[in-house]
């Protein structure tokens, strides 16, 4: 095969592969406190945003220990997204920002169960903060 025939074939191969790679949906693996129903709403929002989500039940104490959380940083579920921990009902736009910016942190946490935000029922809580999971936590986003 000559160089003049090889290069167009190689280029065509890359172009053919590009749509397949673009259609790969990001994966999220979520571990919720056993029986927690509100996590299904968050998972539904993640799926609607284009993520491929797998949901598992896990005892809260086991989950907190496994992922190195504390009661102060824990929500009702922990998700693994693109190599990061995403704790609690973090809105999808904040998850997308985390994945896009790729900061050098372990993850982010939205502690507790704030009402009206990302799958939580009730009136929206104003002034809530999402923190980084690192040695010296800082505010990653305000919702």
Residue, then its C-alpha position, 0 to 999 in steps of 0.5 A: x500500500x502506498x502512502x497516497x492510498x494509506x492516508x485517506x483510508x486512515x482518515x476515513x477510519x478516524x472520521x467513522x470512529x468519531x460519531x461512535x465515541x461522541x455517543x458514549x454516555x458518561x457513567x455514574x455509579x451511585x450508592x444510596x442509603x438502603x431504601x432511600x427513595x429520594x435518590x431515585x429522583x436524583x438518578x432520574x435527573x442524571x439519566x435525563x441529563x444523559x448519564x448512564x447510571x447504575x444504582x446500588x443500595x448500601x448501609x449508610x455506615x458502610x458507605x460513609x466508611x468506604x468513601x472516607x466521608x464524615x457525618x458533616x459531609x455525607x448526604x444520602x448517596x455517593x456517586x462515582x463520576x469520571x473519577x470523582x466522588x459526588x456526594x448528595x443531591x448535587x445539581x446536574x449543572x454542577x456535576x457537569x462543571x466538575x467533569x468539564x473543569x477536572x480540578x485536582x480534588x477528590x470530589x464534591x459534597x452537598x451535605x444533608x438533604x436540602x429541600x427543593x434541590x436536585x430531586x429533593x421535594x419541598x420548597x427550594x433552600x436558598x444559599x446552599x453550598x457545595x464543598x470540595x472533598x479535600x484536606x481543606x474544603x472550600x466552596x465549589x458552588x452555591x445553589 
